[in-house]
Amino acid sequence: MKLAIVTAYPPSKVTLTEYGYHLVKHFRLHTDVTEIVLICDRTEGQKELTFEEQGCTITVEDCWDFNSYANLFRINSVLSKTKPDAVLFNLQFLKFGDRKIPAAMGLLLPWICKLKRIPTISLLHNILEQVDLENAGFTKNRVLQKIYNFIGSSLTRFVLSSDVLAVTISKYVTILEKKYKARNIALIPHGAFETPPEPDYLLPTGPKQVMAFGKFGTYKKVEVLIEAVELIRKRSSEDIEIVIAGTDSPNTPGYLDQMAEKYRHVAQLRFTGYVAEEDVPCIFGDSAVVVFPYTSTTGSSGVLHQAGSYGKAVALPDLGDLSILVREEGYKGAFFEPENTASLANAIEGIIGNDAHRVQLGKTNYTAACSLPMSDIVHRYIEFFRAIQYAQNNDFDLDVPQIAKQLQSVT
């Protein structure tokens, strides 16, 4: 199978970059995949394509740009030129831009592939029905929110023209099937990026690192984390370093610079900037606790799965998709009230002040991450592609819910 994967890819700063990297890494190892056509965004610097394991050929087509009106035509042109046997889209609503027209045009691509009769799966990491438009950086205007919801519903129908629409949370399946009367939606869990050997759960000497990871400024806010640690410092003797690992969200350029200036008086506060893939194990490995300073959620959390892979305790808000994810996939953490400094301080202190509790949380999360490795997730996608091709060749409708149920029982 010659598989095209449409995704942002490191060293890109566009959302879902890390997930795109691990999709490519694991698809290239599958025996059914003979070539990957990586249709990614254009970036400065070399693409991160150095893998330890031998795998299939990767052809890079870096042809699109964030916020470009030409993305639809450029990607369509590459698909016509390369003629893949199947296409996988790694999507969310702001994948192709934070300007409304470029973002919308990019989401027409699954429909284009349907017209071309290319077997197509779209992985949609969030659905607009579950996104807080204000916190996610779309708009605070209530009238505009209604307009965006209408446009979002229309765009969702285009994405639903995929042969299979994959989502990572069971609630999304229920919402989409009920609202759009769709029968081509499959629950395929997020999966753990890596399943390294079980760690020893020891911490490096020196201050205990309290770390947040991601793209910040919209629904991920660092203020509550910094102020929570300052509160702990006032009432205890804990030696703590605050580590903000990552970059600004595309919607909020300059946010982290503003935070660095606002909190320049705070001791042991480190902003790492962009974290390359090879540095991710060290960032997580050195952390005593991984904190999720979210005001809302917009889908499954790659950071939670990464934390689990490295055996880390987590402190997270008890809200939305994160709560569902913890219940469904077996993760465990210290919950706090969103945007509540005292509540977060209590959650962090309960972990770093009790080493046995920290280790137990880390072991639970490591077990949860190992139960859903990316190799199993990729296998599910391959089985769906096989089913789509078989259905097309024999001219019958694909029973996506039944196939999804069979795959869940097998893996």
Salt bridges, closest charged atoms under 4 A:
GLU18 OE2 - LYS215 NZ 4.00
ASP32 OD2 - ARG386 NH2 2.57
GLU61 OE2 - LYS81 NZ 3.14
ASP62 OD2 - LYS47 NZ 3.68
ASP65 OD2 - ARG42 NH2 2.48
ASP65 OD2 - ARG74 NH1 2.74
GLU129 OE2 - LYS179 NZ 2.88
GLU134 OE1 - ARG142 NH2 3.84
ASP163 OD1 - LYS114 NZ 3.01
GLU194 OE2 - HIS22 ND1 3.58
GLU194 OE2 - LYS25 NZ 2.70
GLU230 OE1 - ARG233 NH1 2.90
GLU238 OE1 - LYS208 NZ 3.39
GLU241 OE2 - ARG270 NE 2.92
GLU261 OE2 - ARG264 NH1 3.23
GLU277 OE1 - HIS22 NE2 3.40
GLU329 OE1 - HIS305 NE2 2.76
GLU349 OE1 - ARG235 NH2 2.79
ASP355 OD1 - ARG358 NH2 2.87
GLU383 OE2 - HIS379 NE2 3.95
GLU383 OE2 - ARG386 NH1 2.22
